């Protein structure tokens, strides 16, 4: 199993939970390390953060420039012509990351899959398809890709897994409407989606981090 290169941090020895954070287009695993450091999850016990680097591929919307991306983006519409092959390849990469955490002794029910923008898309794509119940799925400033196949491909194991979605009201990269449409699809399929919108563009704000912190403490609460 060739797992993607990652950055890892721990809030203490012998972590009791893992949060895998998938970065956005053109960034890398370093992008969300500072934001993770803003979280206080001490009530949930020691946490391992895993920040993988996406593969470097040419991205059509950026004139074919090679950069870290989970999948190609053909146009600003995002969903009309999806890179299904790329999405499914990265889905395999995310599954490998989850498998490695379980091989290290972390139960699936103590793993949160999270991401920003393209990383949000991958977290939602992989999270609802994973064959074991995860602790939670968190998506920031993104959307649900391959929405048409979600009902057929989702796993019953994650039917009740909590989902956190946050989005900027002035997002000019992934429009707010794309996020709300994804929330609608997931809600119609019966998922428990906590939705929060913020007066920001394609970014993260302190209020969102505080809301995410509260949600993470809830889904990672010790039994």
N, C-alpha and C positions, 0 to 999 in steps of 0.2 A: 504494500500500500504506500504509494508515493504521496505523502501529505504536503500541502503547500507550506512554504516558508512562513514562519509566524514570529511575532513578538509576544512574550508572555510576562505577566506580572502577577504577583500574589500579594494579598493583603495580610497574609500570615501563613505559618506552616500548616501542612496537612489540610489543604482546602476542602471545604464541605460543599462547594458549588462552583460551577464554571459558567462564565459568560463569554460567549464567542461573539465578537463584534466585527462585522463586515463593512469595510470602507466604501466610499463612493468612487465614481469614475475619475481616473487620473490621480487619485491619492494613493496612499499605501497604509499599512497597518499602524504606522506612527500617528495617523490623523486623529484617532480617538483616544490615545493614551492620556492626554491631559484631561479630557472630559471624564474618563473613568476615575481619575484621581480626585475629581470633585465629588464623587459619590461616597456616602457613608453607609456601608452595608454591614457594619460590625454586628448588628443584631442577628444577621443571618449566618454568622460565623465567617471564617476565612474564605476568601473567594479567589479563584484563579481567573484572570482575564486572558483571553487568547485573541490576538489581533493578526489575522492572516493577511498576506500580500496576495492580491489577485494576480493572475497571469498577465503578461505584457502582450497585447494584441493590437492590430490596426483598428481604429474606430472610424467608421464611415463618416459620421456627422462632423468629425474633426479633421476632415480632408485625408482620412486614412492614416493619420499620425499614430504611431505606436505608443501605447501607454497602458498602465494597469487598468484593467476592466474585467468585470465578470462576464460580460457579453457585449457584442457589437450593438451600436445604436445607429439605425439607418436614417431616421428623421426625428424631428422634434415632437411628432405625434406620440412617440414611444410605443404604442401598442398596435398600430395599423400593420406594420411590417416588423414583427418581432424576430429576433435572432434565436429561434427555437433551439437550434443545434448548440449554440453557445450557452444558452441558459441551461440546457440539460447537461452539458459538460461541466459547468460550474456547480450544478446540483450534485453531481458525483463528487466534486471536490469538497463540498460542504458536508456531504455524508461521510467522507473519509475523516474530516475533522471531528465529527460527532463520534465516529467509531473509535478514534484514537482516545478521546476523553473517556469513553466507556472502558476501553482496554486499560486505561490508567486507574480504573476503579471508581470512576464517577458515574453514578446512576443517571439514566436519562432524565428522570424526574428532578434532578438537581442541575440541569443544564438549561440556560436561557440562550436562545439564538437571537441576535440583534443585528441591526444594520442601518446605515444611512444612505439614502438615495438609491443607487444601484445595489448597495449592500442591503437596504431595506427590501428591495425587490427579491433578492436572493433569500433573505431570512423568511419572508412570507412564502415564497415558492417552496423552499425546502422544509420549513417548519410544519406546514399542514400535510406534507407527504411523508414525513418521517414515521417509521413503523413502531416507534415506542413513544410513550407520552413524555413530552418535554415539560419543564417547569413553566416556560412561557416563551412567547415570540414578541420581540419589540422592533417596530419599524418606524424610522424617522424620515420624513420628507421623501417618501417613495410611493410605490404602488404595487399592486399584485399583477405579476406577469403571467402569461398563459392562463388568463382567467377562464377562458372557455373550457379548459380541461381540468379545472380544479375540482369540480364536483365528482368527476369520474376517477381522478387520481388521488384524492386526499385519503389520508389514513384515518380509520375510525379511532385509532389510539389517541389521536390529537384533536378529536372533535370537541373536547371540553377544555382544551389548553387556552389559557388567557392570552389575549393579544393586546399589546399597547401600540397605538398609532399616534404620532405627533406630526403636525405639518404647519408650515408657515402660510399665513393668509396671503402673503405677497410673493409667494414662490414663483419665479419666472423660469425655472428649470423643469421642475415637475409641478405643473399647475395644481392648485388646491382641488380643483374639480376631479383631477385624476386620482388624488388620494381619497376623496369622499366617495367616488365611484367604487374604488377598491373596498373601502369600508362597507359599502352597500352590498357588494357581492359576498363578502365574508359573513356579514350579519344575516343575510338571507339564507346562508348555508348553516346557520345556527351557532356561529362562533361568538364568544364573549369578547367583544371589541371595546376597549376603552379608547375613545377618540378625544384628542385635544388639538385645538388650533391656536396659533400664537401670532402676534402682530410682527412677524419677521419675514425675511425672504428665504432663500434656500440655505438655511443655516440652523444652528441650535442656539437656544437662549437659556439663561439661568432658570427661568420658570419651568421650562421643559425638562431640564436636568432634575429639578426638584420633584416634578411629577413622576419622572421615570424612577427616581430614587425610591419614592413612596411605593410605586407599583412593584419594583423589584423586591423590596422588603416583604411585600404581601405574598408574592408568588414563591419566594425563597424562605418563607417563615419556617422555622424549625417545628417539627411535629410535636 
